[in-house]
Amino acid sequence: MADVSAAMVKELREKTGAGMMDCKKALAQNGGDFAKAEEWLRKQGITGAAKKSGRTVAEGLVGAYVHNGKVGVLVEVNCETDFVARNEDFQGLVKELALHIAAAAPQYVRREEVPPEVLEREKDIERTKLREQKKPDAMIEKILTGKMEKFYEISCLLDQPWVKDDKKKIHELVTEAVAKIGENIAVRRFARFVVGEGIEKKKEDLAAEVAKTVAGAKSS
């Protein structure tokens, strides 16, 4: 796989309007060849999706998924028209996203939503680990870039690998839907609920619990 520089990614992005990660992937998979990378983006429907990304999305659906009565998800996915909101492909996408959120437990929709203080805390934690591993200071910031990408993959919905196909990111799943349906689509927000989450559960010693039960039986 060819080495892809930031300048190459920037040039392809400016030419096609596609996202930076999509441009990087296109170049990497096509040996750094711009013409082949652009063709690859068109075949994936990414170029067309990028052109639609600025359109207003005020319609859509709120999808729901509940797993075994223990985990529940609500997700709002927007599109341009009510007609598309009733489209089976769009509704299928919303269901897939709700199921994925239940399984993968993201904290944010996109990386831009991560609060700066959270990012700084994560960076400080990783810097500390790298220093404990005796990594040279000159290397730490470079390694940190990769560490933060991993953080985004874990924490941000659009950066997460799809639970049904980990070779595909969620943002790619959405892009494919945009190309197929022909309208701009955006994941706006979600909420994930887990039964008992945040409640401190009372823990008792099993032997003590049995002894208490036996004592109660004797007294009666």
Backbone hydrogen bonds, N-H to C=O, Kabsch-Sander energy under -0.5 kcal/mol:
donor,donor_aa,acceptor,acceptor_aa,energy
2,A,28,A,-0.9
5,S,3,D,-0.5
9,V,5,S,-2.0
10,K,6,A,-2.5
11,E,7,A,-2.2
12,L,8,M,-2.2
13,R,9,V,-2.5
14,E,10,K,-2.3
15,K,11,E,-1.5
16,T,12,L,-2.4
17,G,13,R,-2.9
23,C,19,G,-2.5
24,K,20,M,-2.5
25,K,21,M,-2.2
26,A,22,D,-2.5
27,L,23,C,-2.3
28,A,24,K,-2.4
29,Q,25,K,-2.4
30,N,26,A,-0.6
30,N,27,L,-0.6
31,G,28,A,-0.9
32,G,27,L,-3.0
33,D,30,N,-2.0
34,F,32,G,-0.6
37,A,33,D,-2.3
38,E,34,F,-2.6
39,E,35,A,-2.1
40,W,36,K,-2.4
41,L,37,A,-2.1
42,R,38,E,-2.0
43,K,39,E,-2.4
44,Q,40,W,-1.8
45,G,42,R,-1.1
46,I,41,L,-2.0
47,T,41,L,-0.9
49,A,45,G,-1.7
50,A,46,I,-2.3
51,K,47,T,-1.6
52,K,48,G,-1.0
53,S,49,A,-0.7
53,S,50,A,-0.8
55,R,52,K,-1.9
58,A,56,T,-0.6
59,E,79,C,-2.3
61,L,77,V,-2.4
63,G,61,L,-0.6
63,G,75,V,-3.0
65,Y,73,V,-1.9
67,H,71,V,-3.3
68,N,66,V,-0.7
70,K,67,H,-2.6
71,V,67,H,-1.6
72,G,193,F,-2.7
73,V,65,Y,-2.6
74,L,191,A,-2.4
75,V,63,G,-2.3
76,E,189,R,-2.8
77,V,61,L,-2.6
77,V,75,V,-0.6
78,N,186,A,-3.4
79,C,59,E,-1.5
85,A,81,T,-1.5
86,R,82,D,-1.0
86,R,83,F,-0.6
87,N,84,V,-1.7
91,Q,87,N,-2.5
92,G,88,E,-2.4
93,L,89,D,-2.0
94,V,90,F,-2.2
95,K,91,Q,-2.1
96,E,92,G,-2.3
97,L,93,L,-2.4
98,A,94,V,-2.2
99,L,95,K,-2.4
100,H,96,E,-2.5
101,I,97,L,-2.5
102,A,98,A,-1.9
103,A,99,L,-1.9
104,A,100,H,-3.4
105,A,101,I,-1.9
107,Q,155,S,-2.7
108,Y,155,S,-2.2
113,E,110,R,-1.9
114,V,111,R,-1.4
118,V,115,P,-0.8
119,L,115,P,-1.9
120,E,116,P,-2.5
121,R,117,E,-1.9
122,E,118,V,-2.3
123,K,119,L,-2.5
124,D,120,E,-2.5
125,I,121,R,-2.2
126,E,122,E,-2.4
127,R,123,K,-2.9
128,T,124,D,-2.3
129,K,125,I,-2.0
130,L,126,E,-2.5
131,R,127,R,-2.4
132,E,128,T,-2.1
133,Q,129,K,-1.3
134,K,131,R,-1.7
135,K,130,L,-2.4
139,M,136,P,-1.5
140,I,136,P,-1.4
141,E,137,D,-0.8
143,I,139,M,-2.7
144,L,140,I,-2.5
145,T,141,E,-1.2
146,G,142,K,-1.0
147,K,143,I,-1.9
148,M,144,L,-2.5
149,E,145,T,-1.7
150,K,146,G,-1.8
151,F,147,K,-1.8
152,Y,148,M,-2.4
153,E,149,E,-2.1
154,I,150,K,-1.6
155,S,151,F,-2.7
156,C,152,Y,-2.7
157,L,108,Y,-3.0
157,L,155,S,-0.5
158,L,109,V,-2.6
159,D,156,C,-1.1
160,Q,156,C,-1.0
160,Q,157,L,-1.2
162,W,165,D,-0.7
162,W,168,K,-3.4
165,D,162,W,-1.1
168,K,165,D,-2.2
170,I,160,Q,-2.2
171,H,158,L,-2.0
172,E,169,K,-0.5
173,L,169,K,-1.7
174,V,170,I,-2.2
175,T,171,H,-2.1
176,E,172,E,-2.4
177,A,173,L,-1.5
178,V,174,V,-2.2
179,A,175,T,-2.4
180,K,176,E,-2.1
181,I,177,A,-3.1
182,G,178,V,-2.6
186,A,78,N,-2.2
188,R,76,E,-2.2
188,R,186,A,-0.7
189,R,76,E,-1.1
191,A,74,L,-2.7
193,F,72,G,-3.3
195,V,70,K,-2.6
197,E,194,V,-2.3
199,I,196,G,-1.9
200,E,198,G,-0.5
201,K,199,I,-0.7
209,E,205,D,-2.3
210,V,206,L,-2.4
211,A,207,A,-2.5
212,K,208,A,-2.2
213,T,209,E,-1.9
214,V,210,V,-2.7
215,A,211,A,-2.6
216,G,212,K,-2.0
217,A,213,T,-2.0
218,K,214,V,-2.2
219,S,215,A,-2.0
220,S,216,G,-1.2
